[in-house]
Amino acid sequence: MKKYMNASFNIKNVGEEVTLYGWVQKRRDLGGLTFIDLRDRSGIIQLVVRPEDSAHKIAVTLKNEAVIKVVGTISERESKNPKLPTGDIEVLVKDMELINNSIDIPFEIANDTTALEDTRLKYRYLDIRRENIKDNLILRHKVTMIIRQYLSELGFIEVETPILCKSTPEGARDYLVPSRISNGKFYALPQSPQIYKQLLMIGGMEKYFQIARCFRDEDLRADRQPEFTQIDIEMSFIEEEDIWNVVEEMFKEIFGQIKGVKFDKFPRLTYDECMRRFGSDKPDTRFDMEIQDITDILKNTTFEIFQNILKSEGIINCLVVKNAADKYSRKELDKLNDFVKIYKAKALSYLKYSSKELSGSISKVLSEEEKSSLISHLGLEENDLVLIVADQYPITKTSLGALRCKLGKDLDLIDKDKYNFVWVTEFPMFEFSEEENRYVAAHHPFTSPRKEDLDKLLTDKPHCYSRAYDLVLNGYELLSGSIRIHDSETQKKVFDAIGLTDEEAKQKFGFFLEAFKYGAPPHGGVGIGLERIIMILAGTENIRDVIAFPKTASAACLMTEAPNVVDEKQLNELGIKLK
């Protein structure tokens, strides 16, 4: 077995004989001497092979990425390399064995490779040899070990739950697995262990966790994959405060050990406050520029477009972009106008404040009194830019919220060394689905409503709030969780509210509802996205950088060519015929 790691040696080891294994990062032939950078998981150490050494014949033939074994003596280097942990030393090779050669590699094994991502994903086993991908996987391991130790010390028990489950389609689309033994019937891969962890609470486990694999057949993006890992936590006999305290301390432990940073108590904002101030339920609080409401200032406007919006109970909101008016030409502002239209806003108006005067797209339709009120209310200073959306509440808030994040990045307003956590609480219980023309569960149908909203479940769905909560970090949703329903009567009301009949509820969740009849404790928990934590710790915005073998945006594995066709015999065994 390999005994040493390359980066474990330093100047104190000079004179020691060592046996090393690894990959050839680079070979250089200089004045008869052959220098080899030998790489293993820990890093690089320089080898020196002299012309008279028996290893020289092998050394001069080595290609990059060949696997070798060497025996040699550690010596102090004449020309040191301060960029390497082993830069003070080298190994004078006595013996060398070529274990496995390599053909020409499709891209350079280096952090600054110019290879396209598709090429790197096709040869992912080579990509993993690059330092940044390798380090991300090691970081992931460290974080999961911190989590396991932390939760275990608090009395949590790690329990595995099934991968082959019953399909309970309330949320994202399931991945289905056909059954050979029961033709025409299907398993589903779990979107989360939600039902199982609640059953574990009913089973008396009281404190459970799992590093769980989850699967969702949904459209992908930079921070989403079809299969992902969730840190799943559930507790009995608790309230929200208990869960928040456990989770906060866990994140303090993670970021303390990995980044050496400390935190005070995480701030908390309700969902409504987040939408009002930031236009998002996952606000990035590392920079200011909150959304300002100017509806009252313009309530008597003569501008017909704004008049019509106010008559239809719309609102007028804006962003103040400090000292940026001269950075945005008419052409650039037109691009911002196109951007807000992505979020269904009808238009983006603007004002520029210069020499104590307002100019811009709507300056001529504003009265002097309105202009004066805007300058005072918004605290405008020289060269400030005001970006305005007038529309219905959700469109106005969401479009300005997205624009705020774009401007934060474009103008470099975000302190990338900051880690800003915030709890978002009291989410809406329901949301209206245009596609299904009905109210659906905003979180999932087992989420408990607020105690004061129990009577609104059937009569006032738009104003019914839940005991659901998210933890947000730097604009990323790290976790979702809730206090669960633990009594059959409330559960039935929620099913009624989302239009699920008794028969449908029994068909989808019958075994689960049956369990509630045998003494269910009050319980709640969270599901935490492991990959998103690692993304932020690793400083990348691409979730594929922190997964060993990720899928593309079209949910394909370029390396194994999955998904792929299967032969007719397999389909016949499963009783499946392709359309």
Secondary structure, DSSP 8 states (H G I E B T S, - for coil): -----GGG--GGGTT-EEEEEEEEEEEEEETTEEEEEEEETTEEEEEEE-TTSTTHHHHTT--TT-EEEEEEEEEE-SS--TTSTTTTEEEEEEEEEEEE-----SS--STT----HHHHHHTHHHHTTSHHHHHHHHHHHHHHHHHHHHHHHTT-EE----SSB----SSS---EEE-SSSTT-EEE--S-SHHHHHHHHHTT--EEEEEEEEE--S--BTTB-SEEEEEEEEEES--HHHHHHHHHHHHHHHHHHHH--------EEEHHHHHHHHSSSS--TTS----EE-TTTTTT---HHHHHHHHTT-EEEEEEETT-GGG--HHHHHHHHHHHHTTT-S--EEEEEETTEEEETTGGGS-HHHHHHHHHHHT--TTEEEEEEEE-HHHHHHHHHHHHHHHHHHTT---TT---EEEEE--BSEEEETTTTEEEESS-TTB-B-GGGGGGTTT-GGG-BBSEEEEEETTEEEEEEEEB--SHHHHHHHHHHTT--HHHHHHHHHHHHHHGGGT---EEEEEEEHHHHHHHHHT-S-GGGGSSS---TTS-BTTTTBS----HHHHHHHT----
